[in-house]
Amino acid sequence: MANTASARKRIRQTEKRTIRNRARRSRVRGFLRKVEQAIAGGDKSQAQDALKAAQPELQRAATKGVFHANTVARKLSRLSARIKALGAAAQA
């Protein structure tokens, strides 16, 4: 257990931050799930709309330190590539 006042304060801060980060991570996962479902459904326009809604959430999570910036960039890149391929598969 923490002995100093500053250590006790750091524990309180960490608990608050953990709750906040967990909520943000969960929210981002929900947005990603909607994109994945739209891609699985084969609806390109719906997938694009879902990605457009998810992108700011992912970027915000990166700036808040919940996800690493490169992780967010990689996820967005892969999702947009899959959506783009979805359109190409429909035309072929």
Order of alpha helices (4+ residues) and beta strands (2+ residues): alpha-alpha-alpha
